[in-house]
Amino acid sequence: MIHHRLAQPDDAQLYYAWANDPDTRRQSFNSAPISLETHTSWFTRKLTDSNTLMLVFENESNHPVGQVRFERTPVADMPDEIIIGVSVDAHQRGKGLASELIRQGCKACRKTWGDVTIHAYIKLDNQASIRSFEKAGFTFSHESDKFAVKSLVYTLPA
Ligand SMILES: CC(C)(COP(=O)(O)OP(=O)(O)OC[C@H]1O[C@@H](n2cnc3c(N)ncnc32)[C@H](O)[C@@H]1OP(=O)(O)O)[C@@H](O)C(=O)NCCC(=O)NCCS
């Protein structure tokens, strides 16, 4: 059974390894490798940012298997936009874990921020991610250029 907890300072190295995973970099909107210095200041800032929710998912043996992050961004035409990101540890992929992480993560997000709409921005070729979000109840909304690269926006309505 997969369970989650809030990310904590001790997770810095774990997140650094996950962030620099080649597939994760390729499927991110900024695909350049991340230095340890950049990561450390980013991670420290995010842990205390009230507009960020970072969840670590663990298996029955309390071994970390992946993460889900929610970012709440005020935007001009909407009071808030909440964006979800997910990654599964490279050794744990192909088992259908991502949809469970997304489902549990969205429940936790709504416990924290209320009954909000959640958006996922997915690169066009990321079939595993598209399928995972669909299995977790997200539906295709529109195409976007928000992050300079074309992406598909999937939505879980409030
Ligand atoms: C995307 C990611 C989270 C998926 O995690 P996962 O738990 O390994 O997902 P799975 O490989 O089990 O695939 C999920 C579903 O997609 C399907 N799928 C996987 N690769 C596919 C492909 N190339 N084409 C079509 N379907 C595919 C699987 O069959 C599965 O569907 P099913 O359960 O109906 O069989 C994981 O690959 C990852 O961490 N990638 C790097 C980071 C990333 O891309 N994050 C998402 C950014 S939006």
The ligand as an SDF file (V2000), in Angstrom:
LIG
                    3D

 48 50  0  0  0  0  0  0  0  0999 V2000
    5.2650    9.6090  -16.2900 C   0  0  0  0  0  0  0  0  0  0  0  0
    5.4960    8.7080  -15.0800 C   0  0  0  0  0  0  0  0  0  0  0  0
    5.1650    9.4840  -13.8080 C   0  0  0  0  0  0  0  0  0  0  0  0
    4.5940    7.4800  -15.2060 C   0  0  0  0  0  0  0  0  0  0  0  0
    4.7970    6.6610  -14.0810 O   0  0  0  0  0  0  0  0  0  0  0  0
    4.5700    5.0730  -14.0560 P   0  0  0  0  0  0  0  0  0  0  0  0
    3.9670    4.7180  -12.7530 O   0  0  0  0  0  0  0  0  0  0  0  0
    5.8480    4.4020  -14.3770 O   0  0  0  0  0  0  0  0  0  0  0  0
    3.5220    4.8380  -15.2310 O   0  0  0  0  0  0  0  0  0  0  0  0
    3.3700    3.4870  -16.0690 P   0  0  0  0  0  0  0  0  0  0  0  0
    4.6220    3.1740  -16.8440 O   0  0  0  0  0  0  0  0  0  0  0  0
    2.8930    2.4430  -15.1530 O   0  0  0  0  0  0  0  0  0  0  0  0
    2.3130    3.9110  -17.1440 O   0  0  0  0  0  0  0  0  0  0  0  0
    1.0400    4.3940  -16.8150 C   0  0  0  0  0  0  0  0  0  0  0  0
    0.1100    4.0260  -17.9510 C   0  0  0  0  0  0  0  0  0  0  0  0
    0.6180    4.5550  -19.1880 O   0  0  0  0  0  0  0  0  0  0  0  0
    0.7660    3.5360  -20.1310 C   0  0  0  0  0  0  0  0  0  0  0  0
    1.9440    3.8330  -20.9460 N   0  0  0  0  0  0  0  0  0  0  0  0
    3.2360    3.8590  -20.5560 C   0  0  0  0  0  0  0  0  0  0  0  0
    4.0230    4.1680  -21.6030 N   0  0  0  0  0  0  0  0  0  0  0  0
    3.2100    4.3420  -22.6590 C   0  0  0  0  0  0  0  0  0  0  0  0
    3.4120    4.6880  -24.0280 C   0  0  0  0  0  0  0  0  0  0  0  0
    4.6240    4.9300  -24.4970 N   0  0  0  0  0  0  0  0  0  0  0  0
    2.3250    4.7850  -24.8360 N   0  0  0  0  0  0  0  0  0  0  0  0
    1.0920    4.5660  -24.3500 C   0  0  0  0  0  0  0  0  0  0  0  0
    0.8160    4.2390  -23.0680 N   0  0  0  0  0  0  0  0  0  0  0  0
    1.8700    4.1330  -22.2480 C   0  0  0  0  0  0  0  0  0  0  0  0
    0.9360    2.2720  -19.3310 C   0  0  0  0  0  0  0  0  0  0  0  0
    0.5670    1.1400  -20.0790 O   0  0  0  0  0  0  0  0  0  0  0  0
   -0.0040    2.5400  -18.1830 C   0  0  0  0  0  0  0  0  0  0  0  0
   -1.3400    2.3590  -18.5820 O   0  0  0  0  0  0  0  0  0  0  0  0
   -2.1900    1.0980  -18.1050 P   0  0  0  0  0  0  0  0  0  0  0  0
   -2.1280    1.1280  -16.5970 O   0  0  0  0  0  0  0  0  0  0  0  0
   -3.5270    1.3540  -18.6660 O   0  0  0  0  0  0  0  0  0  0  0  0
   -1.4690   -0.0680  -18.6800 O   0  0  0  0  0  0  0  0  0  0  0  0
    6.9810    8.2040  -15.0070 C   0  0  0  0  0  0  0  0  0  0  0  0
    7.3180    7.6200  -16.2450 O   0  0  0  0  0  0  0  0  0  0  0  0
    7.9730    9.3230  -14.7250 C   0  0  0  0  0  0  0  0  0  0  0  0
    8.2910    9.6100  -13.5810 O   0  0  0  0  0  0  0  0  0  0  0  0
    8.5090    9.9500  -15.7990 N   0  0  0  0  0  0  0  0  0  0  0  0
    9.4320   11.0720  -15.6870 C   0  0  0  0  0  0  0  0  0  0  0  0
    8.7550   12.3210  -15.1230 C   0  0  0  0  0  0  0  0  0  0  0  0
    7.5010   12.7280  -15.8900 C   0  0  0  0  0  0  0  0  0  0  0  0
    7.3920   12.5620  -17.0980 O   0  0  0  0  0  0  0  0  0  0  0  0
    6.5290   13.2770  -15.1420 N   0  0  0  0  0  0  0  0  0  0  0  0
    5.2700   13.7480  -15.6810 C   0  0  0  0  0  0  0  0  0  0  0  0
    5.3920   15.1470  -16.1740 C   0  0  0  0  0  0  0  0  0  0  0  0
    3.8200   15.7680  -16.6960 S   0  0  0  0  0  0  0  0  0  0  0  0
  1  2  1  0
  2  3  1  0
  2  4  1  0
  2 36  1  0
  4  5  1  0
  5  6  1  0
  6  7  2  0
  6  8  1  0
  6  9  1  0
  9 10  1  0
 10 11  2  0
 10 12  1  0
 10 13  1  0
 13 14  1  0
 14 15  1  0
 15 16  1  0
 15 30  1  0
 16 17  1  0
 17 18  1  0
 17 28  1  0
 18 19  1  0
 18 27  1  0
 19 20  2  0
 20 21  1  0
 21 22  1  0
 21 27  2  0
 22 23  1  0
 22 24  2  0
 24 25  1  0
 25 26  2  0
 26 27  1  0
 28 29  1  0
 28 30  1  0
 30 31  1  0
 31 32  1  0
 32 33  2  0
 32 34  1  0
 32 35  1  0
 36 37  1  0
 36 38  1  0
 38 39  2  0
 38 40  1  0
 40 41  1  0
 41 42  1  0
 42 43  1  0
 43 44  2  0
 43 45  1  0
 45 46  1  0
 46 47  1  0
 47 48  1  0
M  END
$$$$
